[in-house]
Amino acid sequence: MRKLFVAIFLLSTSLYANENPAPTNIKHRGVCWVAGRRVTKAHLATLVKSNVKWISQTPFGWQRSYNSPNLATATGGGILWGESDEGIEQTTRFAKKLGIKTLLKPHIWLNQRSGNKWRSDISMDNNSDWQTWFESYKKFILHYAKLAEKNKIEALSIGTELYATIKNKPDDWRQIIVEIRKIYHGQLTYSANWYEEFEEVEFWDDLDFIGIQGYFPLSKKNNPSVDELKNGWRTDLRDIERIQQRFQKPVIFTEIGYRSTADAAIKPWEWMRSTETPNTTELQTQANCYEAFLQVFWEKEWFAGAYFWKWFPEVRSRPGRRNDRFTFQNYPAEKIMAAWYNSEK
């Protein structure tokens, strides 16, 4: 009887392992999925045509100010359906049916009262508040670890662009990783900002991937060529390789994207509003940014993939108006991504 029980147990864990986690040697061919209203399987089916194999889904925790020790977890109600627990679970189920895996990537949203501060600036005024903040954050992230485990979500980012917290309290982050590992058995990463942060994370060795939010400036001029953009990656590539060699972990771009504008490579992190329809040159500049990035990184042995920001369930074009939120759907950049995602490597 005992042997039968052991056999059943091993079979069940083996079946589970086939789904979660996915092998780390297979590149994440990903896009950042835009959460919104209810979606159907048909909404996700458009990803298959572009050879997308992964999506990231982004729920939010809400914090009043950068130095407030309390963090609220919103799982339903007044938030967008796609950011709710129900929406994440349903989207994940539809994706799985299409052979698409998920990176669950929670973010913190700061209240407008924080002024010019953003989540990278989150820092407490005293040790007591630090302790309260980490207890609050642990409750937040363990909720999503449990959600990921329940739904066999293949990868989880334990945090996103929380630079001051990782710089000041790395040991607290290590303890959070320990707690997550007790609950969740998929792949783990952290989504570090491109500017300084990814180089200063001390706990990459406790994770499965080095995660980078990759909005590196690549040029000082409008409409650069692919060769000029590749040259713009030289210094940052060396920095990334240095960190990769130190920790011996694969590198994944948990976000990267470019607008369809002439200056897309100058400050890729900026959201500049425009009401003008992108012209052919601007669309080509966006495409060049995609091509240069993939040429530089795709064949690196340590490169584990990327998530392009961002993919809308539905793209509604308005005559005479630009979709200025980093959209690359139905643009030349999408074809470039699809071609690279279709490669054997």
C-alpha positions in Angstrom: 0.0 0.0 0.0 2.8 2.4 0.9 4.6 1.7 -2.4 1.3 2.4 -4.3 1.0 5.7 -2.4 4.6 6.7 -3.2 4.1 5.8 -6.9 0.9 7.9 -7.1 2.7 10.8 -5.4 5.7 10.7 -7.7 3.4 10.5 -10.8 1.4 13.5 -9.6 4.5 15.7 -8.9 6.0 14.7 -12.3 2.9 15.7 -14.1 2.9 19.0 -12.2 6.5 19.6 -13.1 5.7 19.4 -16.8 3.7 22.5 -16.4 5.4 24.4 -13.6 8.1 25.5 -13.9 9.1 25.6 -17.6 12.7 24.8 -18.4 15.0 27.7 -17.9 16.9 27.0 -21.2 13.9 27.9 -23.3 13.7 31.6 -24.2 10.7 33.6 -23.0 9.2 34.9 -26.2 7.0 37.4 -24.5 4.9 40.5 -24.6 3.4 42.6 -21.7 -0.3 41.9 -21.7 -2.5 44.9 -21.2 -5.2 44.2 -18.6 -8.6 45.7 -19.0 -12.1 44.5 -19.6 -13.0 40.8 -19.9 -11.2 38.9 -22.6 -11.9 35.8 -24.5 -9.7 33.1 -25.9 -10.0 34.9 -29.3 -8.3 38.0 -27.9 -5.2 35.9 -26.9 -5.2 33.9 -30.2 -3.8 37.0 -32.0 -0.6 36.3 -30.0 -0.1 32.9 -31.7 0.3 34.5 -35.1 3.3 36.5 -33.9 4.9 33.4 -32.3 4.4 34.8 -28.7 4.9 32.0 -26.1 4.8 34.1 -22.9 2.8 37.0 -21.5 3.3 39.0 -18.4 0.3 40.0 -16.3 0.5 42.9 -13.9 -1.7 43.3 -10.8 -1.2 46.2 -8.5 -0.6 47.0 -4.8 -1.6 50.5 -3.8 0.5 52.7 -1.5 -0.5 56.2 -0.3 3.0 57.7 -0.5 6.6 56.8 -1.0 7.2 56.7 2.8 3.9 55.1 3.9 4.5 51.7 5.5 1.1 50.3 4.6 0.4 48.6 1.3 -3.1 47.6 0.1 -3.8 44.6 -2.0 -6.7 45.0 -4.4 -8.0 41.7 -5.8 -11.4 42.7 -7.1 -14.0 45.4 -7.0 -13.2 48.7 -8.5 -10.0 47.7 -10.3 -9.7 46.6 -13.9 -11.0 43.1 -14.4 -7.7 42.0 -16.0 -5.8 43.0 -12.8 -8.2 41.2 -10.5 -7.7 37.7 -9.2 -10.6 36.5 -11.4 -9.2 38.2 -14.5 -5.7 36.9 -14.0 -6.9 33.3 -13.5 -9.2 33.5 -16.5 -6.6 35.0 -18.8 -4.1 32.4 -17.6 -6.5 29.6 -18.5 -7.1 30.9 -22.0 -3.4 31.4 -22.5 -2.6 27.8 -21.4 -5.1 26.5 -23.9 -3.1 28.2 -26.6 0.3 27.0 -25.3 1.2 30.4 -23.9 2.8 30.7 -20.4 2.6 33.5 -17.9 5.0 35.7 -15.9 3.0 37.2 -13.1 4.6 40.6 -12.4 3.0 42.6 -9.5 3.7 46.3 -9.3 3.2 49.0 -6.7 1.2 52.0 -7.6 1.9 55.2 -5.6 -0.9 57.7 -4.9 -0.6 61.1 -6.5 0.2 62.6 -3.1 3.7 61.3 -3.6 4.4 64.2 -6.0 7.4 63.4 -8.2 8.2 60.2 -6.3 7.6 56.8 -7.8 8.0 53.2 -6.6 11.8 53.3 -7.0 11.9 55.9 -4.3 9.9 53.9 -1.7 11.8 54.2 1.6 10.8 54.4 5.2 11.7 57.0 7.8 12.7 54.6 10.6 13.2 50.9 11.4 9.7 50.4 12.8 8.2 51.6 9.5 10.6 49.5 7.5 9.5 46.4 9.5 5.8 47.3 8.9 6.4 47.9 5.2 8.1 44.5 4.7 5.3 42.8 6.6 2.8 44.5 4.4 4.7 43.7 1.2 5.1 40.1 2.2 1.4 39.8 2.6 1.0 41.4 -0.8 3.5 39.2 -2.7 2.6 36.0 -0.9 -1.0 36.5 -2.1 0.2 36.4 -5.7 2.6 33.5 -5.0 -0.4 31.5 -3.8 -2.4 32.6 -6.8 0.5 31.6 -9.1 0.8 28.2 -7.4 -2.9 27.6 -7.6 -3.1 28.3 -11.3 0.3 26.7 -12.2 1.6 30.1 -13.5 5.1 29.4 -14.7 7.0 32.4 -13.5 6.7 35.1 -10.9 8.5 38.4 -10.4 8.9 39.1 -6.7 9.0 42.9 -7.2 9.3 45.6 -9.7 11.6 48.7 -9.7 11.8 49.0 -5.9 15.4 50.3 -5.9 15.6 52.0 -2.5 14.2 49.0 -0.7 16.6 46.5 -2.3 19.5 48.9 -1.7 18.7 49.5 2.0 17.3 46.1 3.0 18.7 43.3 0.8 18.4 40.8 3.7 14.7 41.4 4.1 14.3 40.6 0.4 16.2 37.4 0.9 13.8 36.4 3.6 10.8 37.2 1.3 12.3 34.9 -1.3 12.5 32.1 1.3 8.9 32.6 2.2 7.8 32.6 -1.5 9.7 29.4 -2.2 7.7 27.7 0.6 4.5 28.4 -1.3 5.4 28.7 -5.0 7.4 26.2 -7.1 7.8 28.0 -10.4 10.6 30.3 -11.7 11.4 33.5 -9.8 12.9 36.8 -10.9 12.9 40.4 -9.8 12.3 43.2 -12.3 15.1 45.7 -11.7 15.2 49.1 -13.3 17.8 49.6 -16.1 19.3 52.6 -14.4 21.8 51.4 -11.6 19.3 49.1 -9.9 20.0 45.8 -11.8 23.7 46.3 -11.0 23.1 46.7 -7.2 20.7 43.8 -6.5 22.6 41.5 -4.1 20.1 38.6 -4.1 20.2 37.5 -7.8 21.8 34.3 -6.6 18.6 33.4 -4.8 16.5 33.8 -8.0 16.3 31.9 -11.3 16.7 34.9 -13.6 18.3 38.3 -13.5 15.3 40.5 -14.6 15.8 43.9 -16.2 13.4 46.7 -17.2 15.3 47.5 -20.3 14.7 51.2 -21.2 18.4 52.0 -21.9 19.0 55.2 -23.9 20.7 54.1 -27.2 21.1 57.3 -29.2 21.3 61.1 -29.0 19.7 61.6 -32.4 16.4 61.1 -34.1 15.8 58.1 -36.5 19.1 56.2 -35.9 19.9 53.2 -38.0 20.2 49.6 -36.8 24.0 49.8 -36.8 23.9 53.0 -34.8 21.6 51.4 -32.2 23.7 48.3 -31.9 26.6 50.5 -31.2 24.5 52.3 -28.6 24.1 49.0 -26.7 27.9 48.4 -26.3 28.4 49.9 -22.8 25.2 48.6 -21.4 25.9 45.1 -22.8 29.2 45.0 -21.0 27.5 46.0 -17.7 24.8 43.3 -18.2 27.5 40.7 -19.0 29.5 41.7 -15.9 26.5 41.1 -13.6 25.6 37.9 -15.4 29.1 36.5 -15.0 29.2 37.4 -11.4 26.0 35.6 -10.5 25.9 33.0 -13.3 22.2 33.4 -13.9 20.3 33.9 -17.2 19.2 37.4 -18.0 15.6 38.2 -19.0 14.2 41.6 -20.0 11.0 41.7 -18.0 10.1 44.8 -20.0 11.5 46.5 -23.0 9.7 48.7 -25.6 9.9 51.7 -27.9 7.4 54.3 -29.1 6.8 54.9 -32.8 8.5 58.2 -32.8 11.7 59.8 -34.2 13.2 60.1 -30.7 12.3 56.6 -29.5 15.9 55.6 -28.7 16.8 58.8 -26.9 14.7 58.4 -23.7 12.8 55.1 -24.2 11.2 55.4 -20.7 9.3 58.6 -21.5 5.6 58.7 -22.4 5.3 61.7 -24.7 1.8 62.4 -25.8 1.1 63.0 -29.5 -2.0 63.3 -31.7 -0.2 62.8 -35.0 -0.2 59.6 -37.0 3.3 58.1 -37.1 4.9 58.4 -40.5 6.9 55.8 -42.3 10.2 57.0 -40.9 9.0 56.9 -37.3 7.6 53.4 -37.8 11.0 52.4 -39.2 12.8 53.9 -36.2 10.7 51.8 -33.8 11.4 48.7 -36.0 15.1 49.5 -36.0 15.1 49.6 -32.1 13.5 46.1 -32.1 15.9 44.7 -34.7 19.0 46.1 -33.0 18.0 44.8 -29.6 17.3 41.3 -30.9 20.5 41.2 -33.0 22.6 42.2 -30.0 21.0 39.8 -27.4 19.2 36.9 -29.0 22.0 34.5 -29.6 23.8 35.2 -26.3 23.8 31.9 -24.4 22.8 33.6 -21.2 19.9 35.5 -22.7 16.6 34.0 -21.5 14.2 36.2 -23.5 12.1 39.4 -23.4 8.7 40.9 -22.8 7.9 43.7 -25.2 5.8 46.6 -23.8 3.0 46.3 -24.6 0.2 44.2 -26.2 -3.4 45.3 -26.3 -6.2 42.7 -26.5 -7.8 45.0 -29.1 -6.1 47.7 -31.1 -8.5 50.4 -32.1 -7.1 52.8 -34.7 -8.4 56.3 -34.8 -7.9 58.3 -38.0 -5.4 61.1 -37.5 -4.4 60.0 -34.0 -1.4 58.1 -32.8 -1.7 55.3 -30.3 1.2 56.6 -28.3 1.4 54.0 -25.6 4.3 52.0 -27.0 2.0 50.0 -29.3 3.8 47.9 -31.9 0.9 45.8 -33.0 0.2 46.0 -36.8 3.4 48.0 -37.2 6.7 46.8 -38.8 8.1 46.2 -35.3 5.6 43.4 -34.8 6.8 41.6 -37.9 10.4 41.9 -36.7 9.6 40.5 -33.2 7.5 37.6 -34.8 10.4 36.7 -37.1 12.9 36.5 -34.2 10.4 34.6 -32.0 10.0 32.1 -34.8 13.8 31.2 -34.8 15.0 27.9 -33.5 17.3 29.4 -31.0 
